[in-house]
Amino acid sequence: MGNKLTEKQKKFCKEYIIDLNATQAAIRAGYSEKTARTILESDTGKDKFELIKEEVLEKANLLKNDFDSRKEYENVVKAGFDSIKFLTLEQRAKLINNILDLKTVNDLKAGINEVMELARIMESVEKRRNIVEKIEKQLKYSKNRKVGNKTVGKYDIATNKIFTKLRELNKLKQEEAREKLNEIDLDEESSLPFEDRVYNKFLYYKANGVRNTSTDLMQSLLEDVLTVKLVGRATKDEQQLQKKLNKQVKLNELLDILAEKPDKNSLKSGYIQGLANWESALNTIFNNNIKENYSLLLDESNTETWAWKEKQTFNEAAIKAYGVNSQAKLDDLIIDRLAEKYEFTEYVNERPNKKELNRMNIINIWIWNENTQLRQRLHNQYGVDQLKEMFSKLSIEDIKLALELMSTAEKFYKEANRIYIKKYGIELPRTQNYFPSRTERISEVDLLNDYVQASSSPSFIKSRVDSNQILMKEGNPVQTIYQHIDKMSRFINMTAKIDELNSIFKDPQMNRAISAKYGEGAYKSLIQMLANSSYAKQAEKFDAVSKIADKLINNYVVTKIALKPSIMLKQLLSMPNYASNMPVLDWGNGFLKAITNPKETIGFMMQSEYLKQRFASGGQTEFLKEAVKSSQFAKTKKFKDYFTLSVRIGDIGAIIFGGKPYIDYLMSKEGMSKEEAFEKFTQETLRSQQGSVASSLSNFQNNYNSPFMRGLFAFRNTSNQYARKVGDSIVSYSNGEISKTQLGKDLFIYTFLNSFFYKTASSLAILGLFATGDDEELRGDTIQSIFDFNSSAVPIVGDAWNYAWQKLTKGHGYRNDIPVLNELYDAIDKAAKKDVEFEDVIKAFSSLGEITTGIPLNTIGNMLGGTGDILQGDVDKGSLRTLGYSKYTAGKTTGKED
C-alpha cells in the first residue's frame, strides 16, 4: 500500500474512531465481512495496541485533567480492550482498571506503554492456550478405536505411529521433557526429517510450558499436526507418507534422469572435480533443466544484497549517533577509537595480568555488560571499579553507537527463530540484551554458534550461562556486527534452500547413483560445492580472512589492480558476453543505443539492487570490515576504496552497457516483465562475469582457508568463469539441449574473442602496430588466442602452456608471479646487491610496503615516472605509463625502449 489512503480507507479510519470496533467500522466503510476481520492491521499499517493507545491518549488530551466527568473517556478505554481477541473478561477488566488508575495525562503517558505491553503478553499467552486446546483435541481424537473385538488405528500405520508418539510425549512431566530435549542431536548442515521436527516442537512446548514457548512455535506445531492428519487420511502406508512429507518425488525425478545416462565418463568426472562449480556439475550430471531448477546463484546474490542493505541501515544509524554527516567521517571516528589505547588489569585465575584495550574494545565490553549473564564474567575478569573506569572513557556518542549495535544484533532474532523452528522444531535460545560474544576458550560469535556450532545439546547453553569464570575476548563491535549481519543473512535467506538440497543430494540412493555413473570423487565434489554455500562454510571463510598470510595475499591482489585505468579498460572488454544469450545483431544494435544514451542507460540499470551492492562491495562498508580489525595501517587501508575505484567502474560499466541490450531483449522479445528481466539478467551476469558468490566458484576457488590456494587462483576468476561457460555449452550440446550454432557462438566468445581482447589490451599490440608498424606482437596475440583455450584457468599447467605459446609465437614469454613470494624475493635481491643504488632501496621498500599495507607503491612510482616522461616530451610513452602500463610495455609499444 502506498503512502496515500484510498477513500474507503479514510472512511474506515473515521468509522473506527467512533467505537473502536474494527470489524464493524470496516463493514460500515464498505468492506466485506470476511475482509473486515483483518482490516484493522492491514489497512492502517499499525497494530491494534498502538491504535488503542493513540485513541486513549487523544481522548485524555482533550479532557486534559478533568477526569471527574470522564464517562466518554472510560467508554473509549473499554471499547479498545473489548476489541482485543483472546482476552478473557477478567483480563480485560484488569487492563481497563490499570489504565483508569492513571489519574492525570502525565501519569497516563508514563504508564500506558507498560499496560499495552501487558496486553500484548496476555493476548499472546491466550493465543497459545487456544492453540494448545486445538492440539489436545487432535490428539484425543487420533486414538485407536474398537471395531468388534479388534483395536483399529484411525489412520494409516505411519500416521498412527506419529500420533502415538505425540500422545506419549504429552504424558511427560516438565523435567522429563527437559531431559529428553537435552538429548537432541542437531546436524548443522541439514534440517531434521519432518516427523522429528514435529516431535521436537512438542517436546520443546512440554519442557518450557505455554508461557515460555513462542506463538510461532505453537502455531507451527498445530499446522504440522493437521498436516500429518490430512496426509494420513490420503495415504495407505508408511512409504507413501514419507514421500509426501520428505519430497521423495524430486529425488525420484533425478534418479530417473541418472538411470538414462551412459556408464562412467572419465572426462566429465574430471570436469566435475576440477573446473566445475555447482551449476556446471548439475548440468554435467543431469541436464540444463536441473541446473536451472536447483541453481543457487540468485539465492546467494539476494543474500549478499540483503546483508549489504542491512549494513547500510546500520551505518546510517551510526552516522546519526555520532552526529556526523558522511560515511567517511564515521570511518575516521572508528579508526581514531581503534588507535586510542588504555591499559587495564584483568584477572586470570585470580592472578593480575596487564592488558591493553582500545576504545572500541571498551564499547564492546559496555555492550556485554548490559547482558546479565556476561556481566558477571566481566566482574570476575576486571572488577566492578575497573569497569566503571573503563566506561568513563566513553562519550555519549559512544553509548549511542553501542545501543545501535545492540539493536541491530537483536533485530534479526524473530526471523532467525522462525527459520530455526522450521529447521529443528525447537526455538533459538535468546538472552536479554544479546550481542555476539567471543571467549578465550569458546567461540560464540553469534546466535547460531551459541547453539549449533559450539554444541548440539541444549544442556550446553545452560552450562555456558551458569559459567562465570570464562574470560571474555574483546573485539571490535563494528566488525562483529558486520560478520553477524552476513551470517544472519545467509541463515535466514539460504537455510530452507540448502536444507532442501541436502535432503535430496545427500540421500544414499543419490550417492550410489552418481558414484556409479561419474565416480565417487565426482559425488564428493558435488557435495563439497553444496557445502560451500552453507552457513558453516561461510563462517569458516570469515575466520580465515584474519590470518596474516591471507592479509598479505589480499594486499598483493589490491596492489596489482589498484590505480590502473588499464585494468578498467580490460574489464570493459567483457561487454559482448551478453551476446551469447541473444541474437548478435540485436545485441549490437542495443549496445550502440546504450552507449549513445549513457545517462539514461546508467539510470535504468542502477535500479538493480544487485548492481548497487556489487559496486559498493569494494566501498566503505568493505573497507570498514578490513580496517576495523586492527589500528595498524588502518588509515592506509582506507585508501583501498579509492585505489580500486577504477576497477569497480570497469566491472560495473561492462555489466551496465553490455547487459542493457539483454534486458531490452528479454522484455521486448521474450515477453518478460521488467522484474523478471532483471532477475534473469542478474543470473546470467553471475554466470558469465567474474563474481564471488560461492556457487559460482569451483571447490578450488572456494578454498579460503589456504593462503596458497588463494594466491594460486588470484586473478583467475574470469578465466575460470569463461572455461566453465565453454564446458557447460559442450555438455549441453552433447545432451541435445542447444544447437551447433549456439555452441559455436559460445566457443567463439569465451575461447577466442575474450582472450584476444585481453591479450591485445595487455600488450597494446594494435596500438603498437599503428605506432611502429611492427605487427609481430599482434600476430602472436592472435595465434595465441586461437590456441589459448582459457588455459590460465588452471594454475601451473595452464601457466606452462601459456608460457610455451608465448615463446613459440613471440620468441619470448612472461612467467606468472608467485604471489607475495616474488615481492619478497625481489626486495631481498635488490637489498643484497653489492652496489646498491638509491633506486634499488626505493624498489625494495616499495615491494615490502605493498604486501604489508596494500598501497600500490610500485604503481604510484611508475605513474609518477610516466608524468616525468610527459614533462620531458615523451607524451605517448608517459601517457601509457600513467594509465597503469609498465615502463617496458609503454616503451615497446611506442618504440622508445630504454
ZAMARGU-4260 file (C-alpha; in steps of 0.2 Angstrom, whole numbers, plus 5000, padded with zeros to 4 digits):
<rodrens>
0) 5000/5000/5000 | 5007/5017/4996 | 5008/5032/5007 | 4991/5039/5002 | 4975/5032/5009
5) 4960/5027/4997 | 4943/5035/5001 | 4937/5018/5008 | 4952/5018/5019 | 4949/5035/5025
10) 4931/5031/5029 | 4937/5016/5039 | 4948/5027/5050 | 4934/5039/5053 | 4922/5025/5057
15) 4934/5016/5068 | 4936/5031/5079 | 4918/5031/5083 | 4918/5014/5093 | 4935/5007/5091
20) 4926/4991/5084 | 4937/4987/5069 | 4925/4974/5061 | 4910/4985/5062 | 4920/5000/5056
25) 4926/4990/5041 | 4909/4984/5036 | 4902/5002/5038 | 4916/5008/5027 | 4911/4996/5013
30) 4922/4981/5016 | 4915/4963/5016 | 4913/4954/5032 | 4927/4942/5028 | 4939/4956/5024
35) 4933/4966/5040 | 4941/4953/5051 | 4958/4958/5047 | 4956/4976/5041 | 4962/4984/5057
40) 4980/4979/5054 | 4981/4978/5035 | 4973/4995/5031 | 4980/5006/5045 | 4998/4999/5045
45) 4998/4999/5064 | 4994/4985/5076 | 4978/4986/5087 | 4988/4990/5103 | 4996/5006/5095
50) 4979/5012/5089 | 4971/5009/5106 | 4985/5019/5114 | 4983/5033/5102 | 4964/5034/5104
55) 4966/5034/5123 | 4979/5047/5123 | 4970/5058/5111 | 4954/5057/5122 | 4964/5060/5138
60) 4972/5076/5130 | 4955/5083/5125 | 4949/5081/5143 | 4966/5086/5150 | 4965/5083/5169
65) 4946/5084/5170 | 4943/5066/5173 | 4929/5068/5185 | 4916/5069/5171 | 4925/5056/5160
70) 4912/5043/5156 | 4916/5046/5137 | 4934/5043/5141 | 4930/5027/5150 | 4920/5021/5136
75) 4934/5023/5124 | 4946/5013/5135 | 4933/4999/5137 | 4929/4999/5119 | 4948/4997/5115
80) 4951/4982/5126 | 4935/4974/5121 | 4941/4973/5103 | 4956/4963/5108 | 4954/4944/5103
85) 4958/4930/5115 | 4957/4941/5131 | 4945/4934/5145 | 4933/4946/5153 | 4944/4946/5169
90) 4960/4951/5159 | 4950/4965/5150 | 4944/4971/5167 | 4962/4971/5174 | 4969/4981/5159
95) 4955/4993/5159 | 4957/4996/5178 | 4976/4998/5175 | 4973/5012/5163 | 4959/5021/5173
100) 4970/5021/5189 | 4981/5033/5180 | 4973/5049/5186 | 4982/5063/5175 | 4988/5064/5157
105) 5006/5064/5163 | 5003/5048/5173 | 4994/5041/5158 | 5009/5045/5146 | 5021/5037/5158
110) 5012/5021/5161 | 5002/5017/5146 | 5016/5008/5137 | 5018/4996/5151 | 4999/4992/5151
115) 4999/4989/5132 | 5014/4978/5133 | 5005/4968/5147 | 4990/4967/5135 | 5001/4960/5121
120) 5008/4947/5133 | 4991/4942/5139 | 4984/4940/5121 | 5000/4931/5116 | 4998/4918/5130
125) 4979/4916/5127 | 4983/4913/5109 | 4995/4899/5113 | 4982/4892/5126 | 4969/4892/5112
130) 4982/4883/5100 | 4986/4870/5114 | 4967/4866/5116 | 4966/4863/5097 | 4982/4851/5098
135) 4975/4842/5113 | 4959/4839/5103 | 4968/4832/5088 | 4977/4820/5099 | 4962/4815/5109
140) 4953/4810/5093 | 4968/4802/5085 | 4967/4787/5097 | 4964/4769/5091 | 4946/4763/5091
145) 4937/4747/5094 | 4929/4738/5079 | 4921/4722/5086 | 4935/4713/5095 | 4949/4722/5086
150) 4958/4738/5090 | 4960/4748/5074 | 4970/4763/5071 | 4961/4779/5065 | 4973/4782/5051
155) 4986/4773/5041 | 5000/4764/5050 | 5013/4778/5048 | 5001/4792/5054 | 4995/4782/5069
160) 5013/4779/5074 | 5016/4798/5074 | 5001/4802/5084 | 5005/4788/5096 | 5022/4796/5099
165) 5014/4813/5102 | 5002/4806/5115 | 5017/4798/5124 | 5026/4814/5124 | 5011/4823/5130
170) 5011/4812/5146 | 5029/4818/5151 | 5031/4830/5166 | 5041/4846/5163 | 5058/4839/5170
175) 5056/4823/5160 | 5053/4833/5144 | 5068/4844/5148 | 5079/4829/5150 | 5074/4822/5133
180) 5076/4839/5125 | 5094/4839/5130 | 5097/4823/5121 | 5093/4830/5104 | 5107/4829/5092
185) 5107/4843/5078 | 5115/4842/5061 | 5120/4860/5056 | 5121/4855/5038 | 5103/4850/5035
190) 5086/4850/5044 | 5079/4836/5053 | 5066/4824/5045 | 5048/4831/5046 | 5042/4819/5059
195) 5057/4823/5070 | 5054/4841/5069 | 5036/4838/5075 | 5042/4828/5090 | 5055/4842/5094
200) 5042/4855/5094 | 5030/4846/5105 | 5045/4842/5117 | 5050/4860/5117 | 5032/4865/5122
205) 5031/4852/5136 | 5048/4857/5143 | 5045/4876/5143 | 5026/4877/5145 | 5014/4888/5136
210) 5021/4904/5144 | 5039/4902/5139 | 5035/4895/5121 | 5033/4907/5107 | 5017/4908/5097
215) 5027/4905/5081 | 5032/4888/5088 | 5015/4883/5094 | 5006/4889/5078 | 5019/4879/5068
220) 5016/4863/5079 | 4997/4864/5076 | 5000/4866/5057 | 5011/4851/5057 | 4999/4840/5067
225) 4985/4845/5055 | 4997/4841/5040 | 5000/4824/5047 | 4981/4821/5050 | 4977/4827/5032
230) 4991/4817/5023 | 4987/4802/5034 | 4969/4801/5028 | 4976/4801/5010 | 4990/4788/5012
235) 4990/4769/5013 | 5007/4765/5020 | 5022/4772/5028 | 5032/4774/5012 | 5019/4785/5004
240) 5018/4796/5020 | 5037/4798/5019 | 5036/4803/5000 | 5023/4816/5004 | 5032/4824/5019
245) 5050/4822/5013 | 5049/4827/4995 | 5053/4810/4988 | 5046/4815/4971 | 5060/4827/4967
250) 5073/4813/4972 | 5064/4801/4960 | 5065/4813/4946 | 5084/4815/4947 | 5086/4796/4949
255) 5076/4793/4933 | 5087/4805/4924 | 5103/4797/4930 | 5096/4780/4925 | 5096/4785/4907
260) 5114/4792/4907 | 5128/4781/4900 | 5141/4772/4911 | 5156/4781/4918 | 5163/4795/4909
265) 5181/4800/4915 | 5181/4816/4905 | 5165/4823/4913 | 5171/4816/4930 | 5187/4826/4929
270) 5177/4842/4924 | 5166/4840/4939 | 5181/4838/4951 | 5191/4852/4943 | 5184/4867/4935
275) 5165/4864/4938 | 5155/4875/4950 | 5138/4870/4957 | 5128/4874/4941 | 5141/4866/4930
280) 5141/4850/4940 | 5122/4849/4939 | 5122/4852/4921 | 5135/4838/4918 | 5127/4825/4930
285) 5109/4828/4925 | 5104/4842/4912 | 5101/4860/4909 | 5084/4860/4917 | 5090/4853/4933
290) 5104/4866/4933 | 5091/4880/4932 | 5079/4872/4945 | 5092/4869/4958 | 5103/4885/4955
295) 5109/4895/4970 | 5115/4910/4961 | 5100/4921/4963 | 5098/4915/4981 | 5116/4919/4985
300) 5115/4936/4976 | 5099/4941/4985 | 5108/4936/5002 | 5123/4947/4999 | 5111/4961/4993
305) 5101/4959/5009 | 5116/4959/5020 | 5123/4975/5011 | 5107/4984/5014 | 5106/4980/5032
310) 5124/4986/5034 | 5119/5002/5026 | 5105/5004/5038 | 5117/5001/5052 | 5129/5014/5045
315) 5116/5027/5043 | 5111/5024/5062 | 5129/5025/5067 | 5132/5041/5057 | 5117/5049/5066
320) 5123/5043/5083 | 5139/5052/5081 | 5131/5067/5073 | 5142/5067/5058 | 5137/5069/5040
325) 5146/5056/5030 | 5152/5038/5030 | 5170/5044/5028 | 5169/5054/5044 | 5161/5039/5053
330) 5176/5029/5047 | 5188/5041/5054 | 5180/5041/5071 | 5180/5022/5072 | 5199/5022/5067
335) 5203/5035/5079 | 5194/5025/5093 | 5204/5010/5087 | 5220/5019/5090 | 5216/5026/5107
340) 5224/5014/5119 | 5222/5012/5138 | 5230/4999/5150 | 5220/4989/5162 | 5222/4974/5173
345) 5212/4958/5170 | 5212/4943/5182 | 5216/4926/5176 | 5213/4913/5189 | 5214/4927/5202
350) 5231/4932/5195 | 5233/4950/5188 | 5238/4952/5170 | 5241/4969/5161 | 5230/4971/5146
355) 5229/4985/5133 | 5212/4990/5126 | 5206/5002/5114 | 5191/5012/5115 | 5181/5001/5103
360) 5185/4987/5114 | 5178/4996/5129 | 5162/4999/5119 | 5162/4981/5116 | 5163/4977/5135
365) 5150/4990/5139 | 5138/4981/5127 | 5142/4964/5135 | 5140/4972/5152 | 5121/4975/5148
370) 5119/4956/5147 | 5116/4949/5164 | 5125/4933/5161 | 5140/4941/5153 | 5141/4955/5166
375) 5146/4943/5180 | 5160/4936/5169 | 5166/4954/5166 | 5165/4957/5185 | 5176/4942/5188
380) 5188/4947/5174 | 5190/4966/5178 | 5181/4970/5194 | 5167/4982/5196 | 5178/4998/5199
385) 5189/4995/5184 | 5174/4993/5173 | 5167/5010/5179 | 5184/5017/5175 | 5183/5010/5158
390) 5166/5016/5154 | 5171/5034/5160 | 5181/5034/5144 | 5166/5033/5133 | 5157/5048/5127
395) 5138/5050/5125 | 5140/5047/5106 | 5150/5030/5110 | 5135/5025/5121 | 5123/5029/5107
400) 5134/5018/5095 | 5133/5004/5107 | 5114/5005/5108 | 5113/5004/5089 | 5125/4989/5089
405) 5114/4980/5102 | 5098/4985/5092 | 5105/4979/5076 | 5111/4962/5084 | 5094/4959/5091
410) 5083/4964/5076 | 5086/4948/5067 | 5080/4936/5081 | 5062/4934/5076 | 5066/4929/5058
415) 5080/4918/5063 | 5070/4910/5076 | 5056/4906/5063 | 5069/4898/5052 | 5076/4888/5066
420) 5059/4881/5071 | 5057/4875/5054 | 5074/4868/5053 | 5075/4859/5070 | 5057/4860/5078
425) 5064/4870/5093 | 5067/4888/5097 | 5083/4898/5095 | 5089/4902/5113 | 5088/4920/5117
430) 5096/4931/5131 | 5092/4948/5136 | 5102/4962/5128 | 5110/4950/5116 | 5126/4954/5107
435) 5138/4942/5099 | 5152/4937/5111 | 5168/4928/5110 | 5178/4920/5124 | 5195/4914/5127
440) 5190/4895/5126 | 5174/4895/5117 | 5170/4904/5100 | 5152/4910/5102 | 5152/4923/5088
445) 5133/4924/5085 | 5116/4917/5089 | 5118/4901/5079 | 5136/4897/5085 | 5129/4898/5103
450) 5118/4883/5099 | 5123/4874/5084 | 5142/4876/5082 | 5148/4876/5100 | 5136/4861/5104
455) 5121/4852/5098 | 5114/4850/5115 | 5103/4862/5124 | 5111/4857/5140 | 5127/4866/5134
460) 5118/4883/5134 | 5113/4881/5152 | 5131/4876/5157 | 5138/4891/5147 | 5126/4903/5155
465) 5130/4897/5173 | 5149/4898/5170 | 5155/4915/5176 | 5174/4911/5176 | 5176/4911/5157
470) 5187/4925/5151 | 5179/4937/5138 | 5189/4941/5122 | 5186/4958/5117 | 5185/4963/5098
475) 5179/4977/5088 | 5160/4978/5089 | 5158/4986/5072 | 5167/4971/5064 | 5157/4959/5074
480) 5141/4967/5068 | 5146/4966/5050 | 5150/4947/5052 | 5134/4945/5062 | 5124/4953/5048
485) 5132/4942/5035 | 5129/4926/5044 | 5111/4930/5049 | 5108/4935/5031 | 5114/4918/5025
490) 5105/4908/5038 | 5088/4917/5036 | 5089/4918/5017 | 5098/4902/5012 | 5094/4889/5025
495) 5077/4882/5018 | 5085/4880/5000 | 5101/4872/5007 | 5092/4860/5018 | 5081/4855/5004
500) 5096/4852/4993 | 5105/4842/5007 | 5090/4831/5009 | 5090/4827/4991 | 5108/4826/4986
505) 5114/4818/5002 | 5102/4804/5001 | 5111/4787/5000 | 5101/4782/4984 | 5108/4798/4976
510) 5126/4794/4982 | 5126/4777/4974 | 5118/4783/4958 | 5130/4797/4955 | 5145/4787/4960
515) 5140/4773/4948 | 5139/4785/4933 | 5153/4798/4937 | 5164/4790/4951 | 5164/4793/4970
520) 5176/4808/4968 | 5163/4817/4957 | 5149/4814/4970 | 5161/4821/4984 | 5165/4836/4974
525) 5146/4840/4971 | 5143/4838/4990 | 5158/4850/4994 | 5151/4863/4982 | 5134/4862/4991
530) 5143/4864/5007 | 5152/4879/5001 | 5136/4889/5001 | 5131/4883/5018 | 5131/4894/5034
535) 5145/4884/5042 | 5157/4886/5027 | 5154/4905/5026 | 5158/4906/5045 | 5174/4897/5041
540) 5178/4909/5027 | 5176/4924/5038 | 5188/4917/5051 | 5201/4913/5038 | 5202/4932/5032
545) 5211/4936/5048 | 5226/4926/5045 | 5242/4935/5042 | 5246/4926/5026 | 5229/4929/5019
550) 5231/4948/5023 | 5247/4948/5013 | 5238/4939/4998 | 5224/4952/4999 | 5236/4966/4999
555) 5245/4958/4984 | 5229/4957/4975 | 5224/4975/4978 | 5241/4982/4973 | 5241/4973/4957
560) 5225/4981/4951 | 5224/4997/4960 | 5226/5014/4952 | 5227/5007/4935 | 5214/5013/4922
565) 5221/5000/4910 | 5213/4987/4921 | 5196/4996/4919 | 5198/4996/4900 | 5201/4977/4900
570) 5186/4974/4911 | 5175/4984/4899 | 5180/4972/4885 | 5169/4959/4893 | 5153/4968/4887
575) 5150/4956/4872 | 5147/4942/4884 | 5129/4945/4884 | 5128/4942/4866 | 5129/4924/4870
580) 5111/4924/4876 | 5103/4933/4862 | 5104/4936/4843 | 5121/4945/4840 | 5114/4959/4829
585) 5100/4963/4842 | 5114/4964/4855 | 5125/4975/4843 | 5110/4987/4840 | 5105/4988/4858
590) 5123/4991/4863 | 5125/5006/4851 | 5109/5013/4858 | 5115/5010/4876 | 5132/5019/4874
595) 5124/5034/4864 | 5112/5037/4879 | 5124/5034/4894 | 5114/5044/4907 | 5098/5035/4903
600) 5106/5018/4902 | 5115/5020/4919 | 5099/5027/4927 | 5089/5012/4921 | 5102/4999/4925
605) 5106/5005/4943 | 5088/5002/4948 | 5095/4984/4951 | 5099/4982/4970 | 5111/4968/4964
610) 5122/4981/4954 | 5121/4993/4968 | 5128/4980/4980 | 5141/4974/4968 | 5148/4991/4965
615) 5148/4995/4984 | 5156/4979/4988 | 5173/4986/4987 | 5167/5003/4995 | 5167/5009/5013
620) 5157/4995/5020 | 5170/4983/5014 | 5184/4995/5019 | 5177/4995/5037 | 5177/4976/5038
625) 5195/4976/5033 | 5201/4992/5043 | 5192/4989/5060 | 5202/4973/5063 | 5217/4982/5070
630) 5223/5000/5071 | 5239/4996/5062 | 5239/5003/5045 | 5220/5007/5047 | 5222/5024/5039
635) 5231/5017/5024 | 5218/5004/5022 | 5206/5017/5019 | 5214/5021/5003 | 5210/5004/4996
640) 5192/5011/4992 | 5200/5024/4981 | 5213/5013/4974 | 5200/5001/4967 | 5188/5014/4961
645) 5193/5012/4943 | 5192/4993/4944 | 5174/4994/4951 | 5169/5007/4937 | 5176/4995/4924
650) 5167/4980/4931 | 5150/4989/4933 | 5152/4998/4917 | 5154/4982/4907 | 5138/4975/4915
655) 5128/4990/4913 | 5132/4993/4895 | 5133/4975/4890 | 5118/4970/4900 | 5106/4984/4894
660) 5103/4976/4877 | 5100/4959/4885 | 5087/4966/4897 | 5078/4975/4882 | 5078/4959/4873
665) 5070/4949/4887 | 5056/4962/4889 | 5053/4965/4870 | 5056/4948/4863 | 5054/4936/4877
670) 5039/4945/4884 | 5046/4946/4902 | 5041/4960/4914 | 5055/4972/4920 | 5056/4962/4937
675) 5058/4945/4928 | 5070/4953/4915 | 5082/4960/4929 | 5081/4943/4938 | 5086/4934/4923
680) 5100/4947/4919 | 5107/4945/4937 | 5108/4926/4935 | 5117/4927/4918 | 5129/4940/4925
685) 5133/4929/4939 | 5137/4915/4926 | 5147/4925/4914 | 5155/4939/4923 | 5168/4937/4937
690) 5159/4935/4953 | 5162/4930/4971 | 5146/4920/4977 | 5151/4903/4982 | 5140/4893/4970
695) 5148/4902/4955 | 5166/4896/4960 | 5174/4879/4960 | 5180/4869/4975 | 5197/4875/4972
700) 5192/4893/4971 | 5182/4892/4987 | 5196/4885/4997 | 5198/4901/5008 | 5207/4893/5022
705) 5223/4890/5012 | 5233/4907/5008 | 5242/4896/4995 | 5226/4892/4986 | 5220/4910/4987
710) 5236/4916/4979 | 5236/4902/4966 | 5219/4907/4960 | 5222/4926/4961 | 5216/4935/4945
715) 5209/4918/4938 | 5190/4920/4942 | 5187/4927/4925 | 5196/4914/4915 | 5188/4901/4926
720) 5171/4908/4923 | 5174/4908/4904 | 5181/4890/4905 | 5165/4884/4913 | 5154/4893/4901
725) 5163/4883/4887 | 5162/4867/4897 | 5143/4870/4900 | 5140/4873/4882 | 5149/4857/4876
730) 5139/4847/4889 | 5123/4855/4884 | 5126/4852/4866 | 5131/4833/4869 | 5114/4832/4879
735) 5105/4839/4863 | 5099/4855/4873 | 5107/4868/4862 | 5111/4870/4843 | 5128/4869/4835
740) 5126/4887/4831 | 5124/4891/4849 | 5139/4880/4853 | 5149/4889/4840 | 5144/4906/4847
745) 5149/4902/4865 | 5166/4894/4859 | 5170/4910/4849 | 5166/4922/4863 | 5173/4913/4878
750) 5188/4905/4870 | 5194/4917/4856 | 5186/4934/4857 | 5188/4937/4876 | 5206/4930/4876
755) 5211/4941/4861 | 5203/4957/4868 | 5213/4954/4885 | 5229/4950/4877 | 5229/4964/4865
760) 5224/4976/4878 | 5238/4970/4889 | 5252/4970/4876 | 5244/4986/4866 | 5248/4976/4851
765) 5236/4985/4840 | 5242/5002/4846 | 5260/4996/4843 | 5256/4992/4825 | 5250/5010/4822
770) 5264/5017/4831 | 5279/5007/4825 | 5272/4997/4810 | 5278/4981/4819 | 5264/4968/4818
775) 5274/4954/4827 | 5265/4957/4844 | 5248/4957/4836 | 5251/4941/4826 | 5257/4932/4841
780) 5242/4938/4852 | 5230/4932/4838 | 5238/4915/4836 | 5240/4913/4855 | 5221/4917/4857
785) 5216/4904/4845 | 5225/4890/4855 | 5223/4898/4872 | 5208/4888/4877 | 5207/4898/4894
790) 5222/4890/4899 | 5225/4902/4913 | 5210/4895/4922 | 5221/4880/4928 | 5236/4886/4938
795) 5254/4879/4935 | 5249/4868/4920 | 5240/4882/4911 | 5254/4894/4915 | 5266/4882/4907
800) 5255/4881/4892 | 5254/4900/4891 | 5272/4902/4893 | 5276/4889/4879 | 5264/4898/4867
805) 5272/4915/4870 | 5289/4908/4867 | 5283/4899/4851 | 5273/4914/4844 | 5283/4929/4850
810) 5300/4922/4854 | 5299/4927/4872 | 5287/4923/4887 | 5281/4930/4904 | 5281/4919/4919
815) 5267/4921/4931 | 5272/4929/4948 | 5271/4918/4964 | 5260/4930/4975 | 5269/4938/4989
820) 5285/4927/4987 | 5290/4936/4971 | 5289/4953/4980 | 5299/4946/4995 | 5312/4939/4984
825) 5313/4954/4973 | 5316/4965/4989 | 5329/4954/4996 | 5339/4953/4979 | 5339/4972/4977
830) 5344/4974/4996 | 5358/4961/4994 | 5366/4968/4978 | 5385/4973/4980 | 5382/4990/4973
835) 5366/4995/4980 | 5359/5011/4972 | 5346/5023/4979 | 5333/5016/4966 | 5336/4998/4972
840) 5332/5004/4990 | 5316/5013/4985 | 5310/4997/4975 | 5314/4985/4989 | 5304/4996/5001
845) 5290/4998/4989 | 5289/4979/4986 | 5288/4976/5005 | 5277/4991/5008 | 5264/4984/4995
850) 5261/4967/5003 | 5261/4974/5021 | 5249/4990/5018 | 5240/4986/5002 | 5246/5003/4995
855) 5252/5001/4977 | 5268/5010/4979 | 5276/5002/4963 | 5261/5008/4953 | 5262/5025/4960
860) 5281/5026/4956 | 5278/5020/4938 | 5264/5033/4936 | 5275/5047/4943 | 5288/5041/4931
865) 5276/5042/4917 | 5272/5060/4922 | 5290/5064/4921 | 5291/5056/4904 | 5277/5068/4898
870) 5286/5083/4906 | 5302/5078/4896 | 5292/5077/4880 | 5289/5058/4879 | 5270/5061/4879
875) 5264/5045/4871 | 5276/5034/4882 | 5272/5044/4898 | 5253/5043/4895 | 5253/5024/4894
880) 5263/5023/4910 | 5250/5035/4919 | 5236/5023/4913 | 5245/5009/4923 | 5255/5001/4909
885) 5273/4996/4914 | 5288/5005/4908 | 5293/4991/4897 | 5276/4989/4888 | 5274/5008/4886
890) 5292/5009/4878 | 5290/4994/4867 | 5273/5000/4861 | 5279/5017/4856 | 5296/5011/4850
895) 5305/5020/4864 | 5313/5006/4874 | 5327/5011/4886
</rodrens>
